Amino acid sequence: MDFNFFERTMMEWIAPAIFFGAVVLELFFLLYFFLRLLFLKKKSGGGTGEPISICLSVRNEEERIESILTDLLGLDYPNYEVVLVDDFSEDHTLLKVAQMARNYPQLKYTSISQESNFSEKIAINLALKAASHDRIVFLSPDSQSVDSEFLKALDNNAGDSNLLIGYMNFAPQKSWRNKLCRIERLATFVDSAAFSFGGLPVIYEDGNVLFRKSIYFEQSGFRGKMNHHFANLELIFNDRFKKKIHVSIDPETFIHEQVRHQRGDFFDLLKKRIRLNQQLGFWKRLVYFLGDLSKYLFLGALTWMLVAEPKNWPFVVVPAMLVFVLQFFILKSVVTHLKEDKIFLSSFVYVYVRPLLNLSQATKNYIHDKRNKWN
């Protein structure tokens, strides 16, 4: 160990200053935003019992539609309905839905009669107009085995919030694409929960979010947002309005989607998240940028200090280990609550790889936008 560590010129202080500055920034984000996640607890009782509308859009689901609806129509909740929009199915999906509606009075349905470039947003608009209740949750037809206590748990956790974020991810499969997408979905949920608690809310997935449909109509729906194909209700949730957000870690509220991933699905998730961040206000974008920047500087300066000044490793390793251990502890606690222990270690590594992926994807988005501007 070199005890002359502090005896250096102004130029020699650049790398240590960057490193220690990055450590301070990392600790600020971990302590101010992410440490709050340790206080998340499962809630029991205290729900309002308000009626809820489950909305979903389907297309060509003839083979699965009876199973999907049977699960949703058998939930343990006193007052709810299922609102289904058929998105121009070319099979007998709509016919089967109509047959089931005869036996289930809480099942309502409508349909889109022609193909459209905006069918997802049109389906959402139709579902919200058809819904009888103010509290809404959207699910996808890929939602797997929804817990019978799902709505009751959502109600218990909602409290006085007008937005409740529930955990949603892909069901595990033996596929590296599936694992990558699950890790990214987990990371976005953690970010969304942490920053929402810190007063800078952002929502990256519109599925499994309990909200009041008045939010949608008070903002004139998708007016001015129809061409934003990368997202749907996330555009509404992240808009500027007074919002009180709660987060649920109750296992009964978890949703897992059975999806077979294709090439490019992982990068589509990255594109979506980056596009959504670009829609945020200046201060939110600045905070999220600083979150990524702190990791660039932290890892870069740490590597430089270990290589260039091996004699001074205690001055470098001790603060670095403080950051790593705190990050490890927080993520481990959250992952355990979410029952995602199998992807914990890869998620921990991903925390520090992700900023580089963000930079790469943001650059690709910028080049793509510039090219299309002149086409």
Buried (B, 14 or more C-beta within 10 A) or exposed (E): EEEEBEEEEEEEEEBBEBBBBBBEBBBEBBEEBBBBBEEBEBBEEEBEEEBBBBBBBBBBBBEBBBEBBEBBBEBEBEEBBBBBBBBBBEEBBBEBBBEBBEEBEBBBBBBBEEEEEBBBBBBBBBBBEBBEBBBBBBBBBBBBEBBEBBBBBBBBBBEEBBBBBBBBBBBEBEEEBBBBBBBBBBBBBBBBBBBBBBEBBBBBBBBBBBBBBEBBEEBEBBEEBEEBEBBBBBBBBBBEEEBEBBBBBBBBBBBBBBBEBEEEBBBBBBBBBBBBBEBBEEEBBEBBBEBBBBBBBBBBBBEBBBEEBEEBBEBBBEBBEBBBEBBBEBBBBBBEBBEBEEBBEBBBEBBBEBBEBBBEBBEBBEEEEEEEEEE
